[in-house]
Amino acid sequence: MNQLSSHIIEKIKPIKCLICDVDGVLTNGILYMADDGSELKAFHVHDGMGLKFLMKSGIHVAVITTSQTALIDHRMKQLGIQHYYKGQVSKLEAYKDLKEKLQLQDHEFAYIGDDWPDWEVMEKVGLKITVADATTKIQQLADWKTEKKGGLGAVREVCEAFMAVHNTENLALIRYLHPDKVV
């Protein structure tokens, strides 16, 4: 991971919730279609573990996606994502609902996206993040562009940076390895 600028570090400090897009962020954006119309997507295990560790560190994780597939439902359940919004053509309503549920302010949210459907929410949040292979306009909007591409470790890169800034890496690991231990 590159050295983060002091500007980005300051933007990470108040973050209490990371919101992720799915296609192009948690996946590489490539859709594999079978003759029967079913889809396959690839999720990187490092991204998933990063989200699990981030949640164990005390940061909320939410997913807002335009997609509506059982495949993504299953992955969100595997990861333990409690704040999951699917089929959101306009993601702003989901964001407003999440804000109300968590009782957080805009500056306490970070959003990682890659394409136009992410624009409205990215404009609102305190930290706008995009993956290395995002569309040009989204890259221009972002405060921070990851070194890694979507679906290939970009989300893990963000999670590790958040835990480093919040100094919660050890806490996350202890809570992950020993879930019954009170820390």
Residue, then its C-alpha position, 0 to 999 in steps of 0.5 A: m500500500n502506498q503511503l497515504s497523504s495526511h489529507i486522506i488520513e485526516k478523512i479516515k479518522p472520523i469514519k465509522c462506516l464503509i459503504c461498498d458497491v459490488d460489481g467493479v468493486l467487490t468483483n472485477g466487473i466481469l459477468y460470466m453468463a450461462d446459457d440459462g441466463s444465470e450469472l457467475k461473479a468472482f469475489h477475492v477472498h482478501d477483500g472478504m477477509g478485509l471486510k470481516f476484519l474491519m467489522k471486527s475492528g468496530i467499523h460498520v460495513a454496508v453494501i449498496t448495489t444495483s444488482q439483484t442476484a441470489l449469488i450476491d445475497h449468498r456472498m453478503k450472508q457469508l461475509g456477515i454484512q448486516h447493512y445490505y441494499k440490493g436493486q438500488v438504481s438510485k443509491l441515495e435512498a438506501y444511503k439515507d436509510l443507512k444514515e438514519k439507522l446508524q445515526l451517523q453524519d455524512h463525514e463519518f461515511a466512506y464510499i468505494g465505487d467505480d461507476w456512475p450509479d455511485w456518484e450521488v452517494m459519493e458526493k455526500v460522504g466524507l471520504k470518496i474512494t474509487v478502485a484503480d480501474a474505475t471510470t474516469k469521471i468517478q476517478q475525478l470525483a474521488d479523494w483516493k484511488t486504490e492501487k489495486k483494481g476492483g475485485l482484486g484486493a482494492v477493498r482489502e487495501v482500504c480496510e487495512a488503511f482504515m485499521a492502520v489509521h484507527n490502530t485497530e489491527n490487533l483488536a480485529l485479529i483478536r476478535y476474529l480469532h477469539p470471537d467469545k473473548v471480551v476485548 
